[in-house]
Amino acid sequence: MHGQISGNETDVIPFARGAKGAASNGVDQLDKAGQTILQLLHRAAGVAEENSRYALDTAQKLSHQLHSAEDRIAELEAEVTAYRDRAERAEQWLHRVYTEIEERFLQQDEERRSMQRSVGRRA
C-alpha cells in the first residue's frame, strides 16, 4: 500500500515505577503515553486517508479505462455488423449471378443439342 507505518516508527513508553516522585513521574508518563498514542493515531489516520485517496484515484482511472473499452467494443460491434451485412449482400449477388449464368448457358447448351439432334435426324 501507499505510506505504511513500519514497526520501527512506534515510540515505546516505559511504565516503570520509581520510589522518588512516583506521583509526578506517573502523570508525566501518562501524558507522554497519551500524546504518543494520539500522534500514532493521527499518523495512522493520515496513512489511511492517503491510501483511500490512492484507491479512489485508481478506481476512477480504471473506471475511465473501462468506459473507453466499452465504447471501443460498441464501435467494433457496429463495424462487424456492417461488414456482415455487406458480406451477406455480396453472397446474394454472387448467387444471383451464378444462377443467371447457369440458366443462360444451360439453355444455350440445350438449344444447341436439340438443334443438332433435329439436324442429325433430317440428314
N, C-alpha and C positions, 0 to 999 in steps of 0.2 A: 504494500500500500504506500501511499504518499506520507511523508513526515511522521514516522512512528517514534514512540518514546522507547528508548532502549533501557534495559535494566541498569545500566551504568549511570544514568542520569538521576536516579532517585536518591533522595537525601535520607540518611538514617539518623534518627534522633535517639540517643540512648536515654533510657529512663532509670538511671542509677540513683539510688537514694544515698545521700551523704548525711553525715551527722551534723555538719555545720550548715546553717542556713537552709535547711530542708524545705521550709515553707516557701521562702522567696525563690529558691532554686527550682522547686517544683512548679511554681507559677510560670517562671521563665521558660522551663522546658515545655509546659503545656502550651504557652503562647507560641513558641517556636514550632512545636508539632502541629498546632492548628494552622499556622501560617504556611508551613511546608505542605500540609495536606491541601490547603486552598490553592497554593501555587501549582501543585501537581494536577489538581482538578482543573484549573484554568488551562494549563498546558494540554491536558488530555482533551478538553473541550475544543481548544484551538485545532488540535490534530484531527479530531472528529469532524469539525467544521470544514477543514481543508479537504479531508477525504470525501466528504459529502459533496463539496463543490466540484471536485475532480470527477466523481462518479456522475454527477449531473451533467457536466460538460461532455463527458464521454458518451453518456446516453443520448444527449442532443445531437452529437456528431453522428452516432450510429443511426439515429432516427432519420437524420437528413440523408445519409447514405442509403438507407432502406427505401425512403420515398423516391430518391433518384433511380434506384434499381427498379422499383415498381413501375415508374414512368417509362423507363427504357424497355422493360418487359412488355408493357402495353403497346409501345411503338412497334416492337419486333413482332408481336402477335398480329397487329394490324397489317404489317408488311407480309407476313406469312399468309394471311387470309387473302390479300390482294393477289399474291403470286399463285396461290392455289386456284383462285377463280380464273386467272389468266391461263393457267395450265389446263384447266377443265375446258375452257372455251377453245383453246388450241387443239385439244384432243377431239372435241366435237367437230371442228373444222376438218381435221385430218380424216376423221371417219366419213364425213360428208364427201370430201374429195375422193377418197378411196372408193366409196360406193359409186360415185359418178363415173370414175374411170372404169371400174369393173363393169358397170351396166353398159357403157358405150362400147368397150372393147368386146364384151361378150356378145352384144347384139351384132356388132360388125362381123365377128367370127362366125356366128350362127348364120347370118345372112350370106356370107361367102360360101359356107358349107352347103347351104340349101341351094345356092346358085350353081355350085359345082356339081351337086347331085342332079339337078334338073338338066344341066348341060350334058352331063355324062349319060343320062338316060336318052336324050334326044340323038346322041351321036351313034 
